[in-house]
Amino acid sequence: MPSNSLKKLSSLALILTVAACGGGGGGSSPVNTGTSGSTGSTTGSTAGTTTGTTGTGSSTGTTTATAPVINSFSANPASITIGSASQLNWTVSGATGMTLNGNAVTGSSLAVNPATTTTYTLIASNSACSATCTTSASVTVTVNSAGTGNTAGNAIYGDLRKADLGAGANLNGSLPFPANNAWNTDISKAALDPASDALINSIGLNTGLHPDFGAGLYDGAPIGIPYAVVAGSQPKVSVQFTDYGDESDPGPYPIPANAPIEGQKANGSNFDGDRHVLVIDRDANRLYEVGNAYPQTAANWKVSGGAIFDLTSNTVRPGGKPGWTSADAAGLPIFPGLVRYEEAASGLIRHALRFTVSRSRRAYVAPATHYASSNTSNTLPPMGMRVRLKASYQIPANFSNETRAILQAMKTYGMLVADNGSNWYISGAPDARWNNDKLVSELGSVKGSSFEVIRMDGLVTP
């Protein structure tokens, strides 16, 4: 969990266009609730689309009242699986009445669970006009069939129902998020950042990659960040937030009493560190991540903060708000960037990886949403910065199958700066099948000079 939790801009936005007419010609101007966002795949999930329409009304004579203003109208999340709910939220001023798809509503929110993709139209009226004047806005909630993520080869995007259960479980080809999500996007031909050389130099041109995962124990604990897959029937327990409660998704969380904790000693002795706990509810397609996790009782955990991610959608964190951190310094989910043995052994890793740097910048770039530094030097990497292994680098044919898969993923999908730590340390999950000697020697032979930085569009520098 990051030590810096200052507020930042949101990386997710819905764009709302509103028009109005009525007595006296009063109305609202277009409202933009953000500046960037992602669009989901056509067979997976899509980010919300909003449109506005002009209401009706006319005036005879002089009118002192004006049309109401719909300041915002959004759906959270804007893409759901069938049977799930979305929360419609709005702020309206100057209205004497409101209807939603023809039904009168009050307040500022309403939970809906449509069976099919539905467009909701909010109409705000003001009867004080000499002739009633209205303003309207619409938002669409996309409904996806449960368990029908996109497929490519043996990969299944945005659907983890085929995953096995348990600690370190095999996902059987399942991948978090839609195929066009930032984690799953091919960036092998993306443009370079003009400051690439300086940024790579700050991380270390002559420093080799290092696997922050492996087999066996290091300092008495499994090597890497563990995770567990549970069924939808897993009981949810309460979580008490000790540091980042105001930036956390409220519980309960489906954390088993025996959930593996990062850094947990095999002999049961005390330990510290980041103490991450990552839990995937395969049936609900949700990822739960917490940091500094300490079990209190069978039904209670004390954690520094927590985040819940929707694995079916490009609205990655439905409950998140602008400037929130996560269990990761960059505000990112941790699990999607882990190197897992089952993927590496198959010879094909289909997503970006996660790595750390010792010095970062007071800035971030999507898909990151948070920074964890006070240093403003533009030669330091911001959170979310993506690097890739140069096309000119030839992966040695004598490297192990696992190492070759890891390096190819770095060419195709790249790596994201996700936390402060040792330079060029790659995150992964512990597994008894890793060959530590080969991982360390083979990855260590690949130096920082073999990497380049992808152009950073939309860099946020608070």
C-alpha positions as CSV (number, residue, x, y, z in Angstrom):
1,M,0.0,0.0,0.0
2,P,1.5,3.4,-1.0
3,S,2.6,5.9,1.6
4,N,1.4,8.8,-0.4
5,S,-2.4,9.1,-0.8
6,L,-2.9,12.6,-2.2
7,K,-5.9,13.2,-4.4
8,K,-5.6,12.9,-8.1
9,L,-7.7,13.0,-11.3
10,S,-9.9,10.1,-12.3
11,S,-8.8,8.0,-15.3
12,L,-12.3,7.0,-16.0
13,A,-15.0,9.3,-17.4
14,L,-18.5,9.2,-18.8
15,I,-19.3,12.1,-21.2
16,L,-22.7,13.6,-20.8
17,T,-24.3,15.9,-23.3
18,V,-27.4,17.8,-22.2
19,A,-29.6,20.3,-24.0
20,A,-32.6,22.1,-22.8
21,C,-35.3,24.4,-23.9
22,G,-38.3,26.1,-22.4
23,G,-39.9,29.4,-21.4
24,G,-37.5,32.2,-21.5
25,G,-34.9,30.0,-23.4
26,G,-33.1,28.9,-20.3
27,G,-31.2,25.6,-20.3
28,S,-28.0,23.7,-19.6
29,S,-24.8,23.6,-21.6
30,P,-23.0,20.3,-22.4
31,V,-21.4,18.8,-19.3
32,N,-18.2,16.8,-19.4
33,T,-17.6,14.7,-16.3
34,G,-14.1,13.6,-17.3
35,T,-11.4,13.7,-19.9
36,S,-10.6,10.1,-20.7
37,G,-12.0,6.6,-20.6
38,S,-12.0,3.2,-22.2
39,T,-14.4,1.5,-24.5
40,G,-15.1,-2.2,-23.9
41,S,-15.2,-4.8,-26.6
42,T,-18.4,-5.6,-28.5
43,T,-18.7,-9.0,-27.1
44,G,-17.4,-8.3,-23.6
45,S,-18.0,-5.0,-21.8
46,T,-18.3,-1.4,-22.8
47,A,-17.9,1.8,-21.0
48,G,-21.1,3.8,-20.5
49,T,-22.4,6.0,-23.4
50,T,-24.5,9.0,-22.6
51,T,-26.5,11.2,-24.9
52,G,-28.6,14.2,-24.3
53,T,-31.8,15.3,-26.1
54,T,-33.6,18.6,-26.2
55,G,-36.8,18.7,-24.2
56,T,-40.0,20.4,-25.3
57,G,-41.9,23.4,-24.2
58,S,-43.0,26.8,-25.4
59,S,-43.7,30.2,-23.9
60,T,-46.2,32.9,-24.5
61,G,-45.5,36.1,-22.9
62,T,-42.8,36.9,-20.4
63,T,-41.2,34.1,-18.3
64,T,-39.0,34.5,-15.3
65,A,-38.3,30.8,-14.7
66,T,-35.8,28.9,-16.8
67,A,-35.4,25.2,-17.7
68,P,-33.9,22.9,-15.1
69,V,-30.2,21.9,-15.4
70,I,-29.0,18.3,-15.3
71,N,-25.5,18.8,-14.0
72,S,-24.6,15.1,-14.2
73,F,-26.2,11.7,-15.0
74,S,-24.1,8.5,-14.9
75,A,-24.3,4.8,-14.4
76,N,-21.9,3.0,-12.1
77,P,-20.9,0.5,-13.4
78,A,-22.0,1.2,-17.0
79,S,-21.4,-2.4,-18.0
80,I,-22.7,-5.3,-16.0
81,T,-23.2,-9.0,-16.3
82,I,-26.8,-10.2,-16.3
83,G,-28.3,-10.4,-12.8
84,S,-26.0,-7.6,-11.5
85,A,-27.0,-4.1,-10.6
86,S,-25.9,-0.6,-11.7
87,Q,-26.4,2.6,-9.7
88,L,-27.8,5.5,-11.6
89,N,-26.7,8.8,-10.1
90,W,-27.7,12.4,-11.0
91,T,-27.5,15.9,-9.8
92,V,-30.2,18.3,-11.0
93,S,-31.0,21.9,-10.2
94,G,-34.1,24.1,-10.9
95,A,-36.5,21.1,-11.3
96,T,-39.9,20.7,-9.8
97,G,-40.3,17.2,-11.0
98,M,-38.3,14.3,-12.6
99,T,-39.1,11.1,-14.5
100,L,-36.8,8.2,-15.4
101,N,-38.0,6.3,-18.5
102,G,-41.5,7.7,-17.9
103,N,-41.7,6.9,-14.2
104,A,-41.6,9.6,-11.5
105,V,-38.4,9.6,-9.4
106,T,-37.1,11.6,-6.5
107,G,-33.7,11.9,-4.8
108,S,-30.4,11.6,-6.6
109,S,-29.9,7.9,-7.3
110,L,-31.6,4.6,-8.2
111,A,-30.3,1.0,-8.4
112,V,-31.3,-0.8,-11.6
113,N,-30.7,-4.4,-12.8
114,P,-31.8,-4.6,-16.4
115,A,-32.0,-7.9,-18.2
116,T,-30.8,-6.4,-21.5
117,T,-28.8,-3.4,-22.5
118,T,-31.0,-0.4,-21.6
119,T,-30.9,3.3,-22.2
120,Y,-32.2,5.3,-19.3
121,T,-33.5,8.8,-20.0
122,L,-33.9,11.3,-17.1
123,I,-36.3,14.2,-17.7
124,A,-36.3,17.1,-15.3
125,S,-39.1,19.6,-15.6
126,N,-39.9,23.0,-14.2
127,S,-43.7,23.8,-13.9
128,A,-42.9,27.4,-12.9
129,C,-42.3,28.3,-16.5
130,S,-45.3,29.8,-18.2
131,A,-45.3,26.6,-20.2
132,T,-43.6,23.6,-18.5
133,C,-39.9,23.5,-19.7
134,T,-37.9,20.3,-19.6
135,T,-34.3,19.1,-19.8
136,S,-33.3,15.5,-20.6
137,A,-30.2,13.3,-20.6
138,S,-29.6,9.6,-21.2
139,V,-27.2,7.0,-20.1
140,T,-26.8,3.4,-21.4
141,V,-26.2,0.4,-19.2
142,T,-24.7,-2.5,-21.2
143,V,-25.7,-6.0,-20.1
144,N,-23.4,-8.9,-20.9
145,S,-24.3,-12.6,-20.6
146,A,-22.7,-14.1,-17.5
147,G,-19.7,-16.2,-18.3
148,T,-19.3,-15.2,-22.0
149,G,-16.1,-13.4,-22.3
150,N,-14.3,-12.9,-25.6
151,T,-12.1,-15.8,-26.7
152,A,-8.9,-15.8,-28.7
153,G,-7.3,-19.2,-29.2
154,N,-7.5,-20.9,-25.8
155,A,-7.7,-17.5,-24.0
156,I,-11.0,-16.4,-22.5
157,Y,-11.1,-12.6,-21.7
158,G,-13.3,-11.1,-19.0
159,D,-14.6,-14.4,-17.7
160,L,-12.9,-16.4,-14.9
161,R,-15.6,-19.0,-14.3
162,K,-13.4,-21.8,-15.7
163,A,-10.7,-21.1,-13.2
164,D,-9.9,-23.8,-10.6
165,L,-10.3,-23.1,-6.9
166,G,-7.7,-22.6,-4.2
167,A,-4.4,-20.9,-3.6
168,G,-2.4,-20.3,-6.8
169,A,-5.2,-22.0,-8.8
170,N,-4.9,-22.6,-12.5
171,L,-7.1,-20.1,-14.5
172,N,-7.4,-22.5,-17.5
173,G,-6.8,-19.8,-20.1
174,S,-9.0,-17.1,-18.4
175,L,-7.7,-13.5,-18.3
176,P,-9.0,-10.5,-16.4
177,F,-10.7,-7.8,-18.3
178,P,-11.8,-7.6,-22.0
179,A,-9.4,-8.2,-24.8
180,N,-9.0,-4.5,-25.6
181,N,-8.2,-3.6,-22.0
182,A,-4.9,-1.8,-21.4
183,W,-3.5,-4.9,-19.7
184,N,-4.3,-7.1,-22.7
185,T,-3.3,-4.7,-25.6
186,D,-0.5,-5.4,-28.0
187,I,1.8,-2.4,-27.9
188,S,4.7,-3.8,-30.0
189,K,4.2,-1.1,-32.6
190,A,3.2,1.8,-30.3
191,A,5.1,5.1,-30.7
192,L,8.1,5.8,-28.4
193,D,8.1,8.5,-25.8
194,P,10.5,11.4,-26.7
195,A,12.0,11.1,-23.2
196,S,12.5,7.3,-23.5
197,D,16.3,7.3,-23.1
198,A,16.4,9.5,-20.0
199,L,13.6,7.6,-18.4
200,I,15.3,4.2,-19.0
201,N,18.6,5.7,-17.8
202,S,17.0,6.7,-14.5
203,I,15.9,3.1,-13.8
204,G,19.3,1.6,-14.8
205,L,20.8,1.0,-18.3
206,N,23.1,-1.7,-17.0
207,T,20.8,-3.2,-14.4
208,G,19.4,-6.6,-15.2
209,L,15.9,-7.8,-14.8
210,H,15.2,-9.7,-11.6
211,P,12.3,-12.1,-10.9
212,D,10.5,-11.1,-7.7
213,F,9.0,-14.6,-7.6
214,G,10.1,-18.2,-7.7
215,A,10.0,-21.6,-6.0
216,G,10.7,-22.5,-2.4
217,L,11.3,-20.0,0.3
218,Y,13.3,-16.8,0.7
219,D,13.8,-15.6,4.3
220,G,11.3,-18.3,5.3
221,A,8.5,-17.2,3.0
222,P,7.3,-18.2,-0.5
223,I,8.8,-16.0,-3.2
224,G,6.2,-13.8,-4.9
225,I,2.7,-12.4,-4.4
226,P,0.2,-15.2,-3.8
227,Y,-3.4,-15.3,-4.7
228,A,-6.5,-17.4,-4.2
229,V,-9.5,-18.3,-6.3
230,V,-12.8,-18.8,-4.5
231,A,-16.4,-19.7,-5.5
232,G,-19.3,-17.4,-5.3
233,S,-20.4,-19.3,-2.2
234,Q,-17.4,-18.1,-0.2
235,P,-18.6,-16.2,2.9
236,K,-17.8,-12.6,2.9
237,V,-16.2,-11.1,6.0
238,S,-15.8,-7.6,7.4
239,V,-12.6,-5.6,6.8
240,Q,-11.4,-2.8,9.0
241,F,-9.4,-0.2,7.2
242,T,-6.5,1.3,9.2
243,D,-5.0,3.9,6.7
244,Y,-6.9,4.3,3.5
245,G,-10.5,3.8,4.4
246,D,-11.6,7.0,2.6
247,E,-10.1,5.6,-0.6
248,S,-11.2,2.0,-0.2
249,D,-14.2,0.0,-1.6
250,P,-16.3,-1.0,1.4
251,G,-16.6,-4.6,2.4
252,P,-17.4,-7.3,3.1
253,Y,-14.7,-9.2,1.2
254,P,-14.7,-13.0,0.4
255,I,-11.4,-13.6,2.1
256,P,-11.0,-17.1,3.4
257,A,-9.6,-17.5,6.9
258,N,-6.6,-19.4,5.4
259,A,-6.0,-17.0,2.5
260,P,-2.3,-16.8,1.6
261,I,-0.6,-13.5,2.7
262,E,2.4,-12.1,0.9
263,G,5.5,-12.7,3.0
264,Q,3.8,-15.2,5.3
265,K,6.4,-17.4,7.0
266,A,6.2,-21.1,6.5
267,N,7.0,-21.7,10.2
268,G,4.2,-19.4,11.4
269,S,6.4,-16.8,12.9
270,N,5.7,-13.1,12.7
271,F,6.4,-11.2,9.5
272,D,5.9,-7.7,8.0
273,G,6.2,-6.3,4.5
274,D,3.4,-5.4,2.1
275,R,1.2,-8.4,3.3
276,H,-1.0,-8.3,0.2
277,V,-4.0,-10.6,0.0
278,L,-5.5,-11.2,-3.5
279,V,-8.8,-13.1,-3.9
280,I,-10.7,-13.8,-7.1
281,D,-14.4,-14.6,-6.9
282,R,-14.5,-16.6,-10.1
283,D,-18.4,-16.8,-10.2
284,A,-18.9,-13.1,-9.7
285,N,-15.9,-12.2,-11.8
286,R,-14.6,-9.9,-9.1
287,L,-11.0,-9.3,-7.8
288,Y,-10.5,-8.3,-4.2
289,E,-7.2,-6.9,-3.2
290,V,-6.0,-5.6,0.2
291,G,-2.7,-4.6,1.7
292,N,-1.1,-4.9,5.2
293,A,-3.6,-7.6,5.9
294,Y,-3.9,-9.0,9.4
295,P,-6.5,-11.7,10.2
296,Q,-8.3,-10.8,13.5
297,T,-10.9,-13.6,13.7
298,A,-12.5,-16.0,11.3
299,A,-14.8,-13.3,10.2
300,N,-12.7,-10.1,10.5
301,W,-9.6,-8.8,8.9
302,K,-7.7,-5.6,9.6
303,V,-6.1,-4.0,6.4
304,S,-4.7,-0.7,5.4
305,G,-7.0,-0.4,2.5
306,G,-8.8,-2.4,-0.2
307,A,-10.1,-2.3,-3.8
308,I,-12.6,-4.3,-5.8
309,F,-12.2,-4.8,-9.5
310,D,-14.7,-5.9,-12.1
311,L,-12.9,-8.5,-14.3
312,T,-15.6,-8.3,-17.1
313,S,-15.4,-4.7,-17.8
314,N,-13.2,-1.8,-18.9
315,T,-14.8,0.1,-16.1
316,V,-12.1,-1.6,-14.1
317,R,-13.0,-0.3,-10.6
318,P,-16.7,0.5,-10.5
319,G,-16.6,1.8,-6.9
320,G,-13.4,3.9,-7.4
321,K,-13.3,7.7,-7.2
322,P,-10.9,10.3,-8.5
323,G,-7.6,10.2,-6.7
324,W,-8.1,6.8,-4.9
325,T,-5.2,4.5,-4.4
326,S,-5.5,0.7,-4.3
327,A,-3.4,-2.0,-2.7
328,D,-0.8,-0.9,-5.3
329,A,1.0,2.5,-5.3
330,A,-0.2,3.2,-8.8
331,G,-3.9,2.6,-8.0
332,L,-3.7,-0.5,-10.4
333,P,-4.9,-4.0,-9.7
334,I,-2.0,-6.2,-8.8
335,F,-3.1,-9.6,-10.0
336,P,-3.4,-8.9,-13.8
337,G,0.3,-8.1,-14.0
338,L,1.7,-11.1,-12.2
339,V,3.8,-13.7,-14.0
340,R,2.2,-17.1,-13.3
341,Y,3.8,-20.4,-14.0
342,E,0.9,-22.0,-15.9
343,E,1.1,-19.2,-18.5
344,A,4.9,-19.1,-18.8
345,A,5.1,-22.9,-19.1
346,S,2.6,-22.8,-21.9
347,G,4.9,-20.6,-23.8
348,L,2.5,-17.7,-24.2
349,I,1.7,-14.9,-21.8
350,R,-1.1,-12.7,-23.2
351,H,-0.9,-9.6,-20.9
352,A,1.3,-6.9,-19.6
353,L,3.5,-7.4,-16.6
354,R,4.1,-5.5,-13.4
355,F,7.5,-4.1,-12.3
356,T,8.9,-1.7,-9.7
357,V,11.4,1.2,-9.7
358,S,13.4,2.7,-6.9
359,R,12.6,6.3,-7.8
360,S,9.3,7.5,-9.4
361,R,7.8,10.8,-10.3
362,R,4.9,12.8,-8.8
363,A,2.8,11.9,-11.8
364,Y,0.8,9.0,-13.3
365,V,-0.4,7.9,-16.7
366,A,-3.4,5.7,-17.5
367,P,-4.2,3.0,-16.6
368,A,-2.6,4.1,-13.3
369,T,-4.6,6.5,-11.2
370,H,-2.3,7.4,-8.4
371,Y,1.3,8.5,-7.7
372,A,3.6,7.9,-4.8
373,S,6.4,10.4,-4.9
374,S,7.1,14.1,-4.2
375,N,9.9,14.2,-6.9
376,T,8.8,16.2,-10.0
377,S,11.8,15.4,-12.2
378,N,10.6,14.6,-15.8
379,T,13.5,12.1,-16.1
380,L,11.9,9.8,-13.5
381,P,9.1,7.3,-14.4
382,P,5.5,8.1,-13.4
383,M,3.3,5.4,-12.2
384,G,1.7,3.5,-15.0
385,M,4.6,4.2,-17.4
386,R,4.8,1.3,-19.9
387,V,8.1,-0.1,-21.2
388,R,8.7,-2.8,-23.8
389,L,11.6,-5.0,-24.8
390,K,13.1,-3.6,-28.0
391,A,12.3,-5.5,-31.2
392,S,16.0,-5.6,-31.9
393,Y,16.6,-7.8,-28.8
394,Q,16.9,-11.4,-29.9
395,I,15.5,-13.8,-27.2
396,P,18.2,-16.5,-26.9
397,A,17.1,-19.9,-28.2
398,N,18.8,-21.7,-25.3
399,F,16.7,-19.9,-22.6
400,S,14.1,-21.9,-20.8
401,N,10.6,-22.0,-22.2
402,E,9.3,-20.0,-19.2
403,T,11.9,-17.2,-19.6
404,R,11.3,-17.0,-23.3
405,A,7.6,-16.6,-22.7
406,I,8.2,-13.8,-20.2
407,L,10.5,-11.9,-22.5
408,Q,8.1,-12.2,-25.4
409,A,5.3,-10.8,-23.3
410,M,7.6,-7.8,-22.6
411,K,7.9,-7.3,-26.3
412,T,4.2,-7.7,-27.1
413,Y,2.4,-6.2,-24.1
414,G,5.2,-4.5,-22.1
415,M,5.5,-3.8,-18.4
416,L,3.8,-1.2,-16.3
417,V,5.5,0.8,-13.4
418,A,3.2,-0.3,-10.5
419,D,5.1,0.5,-7.3
420,N,8.2,1.8,-5.6
421,G,10.8,-0.9,-5.0
422,S,14.0,-2.3,-6.5
423,N,14.7,-1.4,-10.1
424,W,13.6,-3.8,-12.8
425,Y,12.0,-6.3,-10.3
426,I,9.2,-8.2,-12.0
427,S,6.3,-9.3,-10.0
428,G,5.0,-12.9,-10.1
429,A,3.2,-15.6,-8.1
430,P,5.1,-18.3,-6.1
431,D,5.1,-21.8,-7.6
432,A,7.1,-24.9,-6.7
433,R,7.7,-25.5,-10.4
434,W,9.8,-22.4,-11.1
435,N,13.5,-23.0,-11.8
436,N,15.0,-20.2,-9.7
437,D,18.5,-20.5,-11.0
438,K,17.4,-20.2,-14.7
439,L,15.0,-17.4,-13.9
440,V,17.7,-15.3,-12.1
441,S,20.5,-15.9,-14.5
442,E,18.5,-15.7,-17.8
443,L,16.4,-12.7,-16.8
444,G,19.4,-11.0,-15.1
445,S,21.3,-11.1,-18.5
446,V,18.6,-8.7,-20.0
447,K,19.7,-5.2,-19.1
448,G,17.7,-2.0,-18.9
449,S,19.3,-0.8,-22.1
450,S,17.2,-3.3,-24.0
451,F,14.0,-1.5,-23.1
452,E,12.2,1.6,-24.4
453,V,9.3,3.7,-23.1
454,I,6.0,3.8,-24.9
455,R,4.7,7.3,-25.5
456,M,2.8,8.6,-22.5
457,D,-0.5,10.3,-23.6
458,G,-2.6,12.0,-21.0
459,L,0.2,12.3,-18.3
460,V,-1.3,13.6,-15.1
461,T,1.1,15.9,-13.1
462,P,-0.8,17.2,-10.0
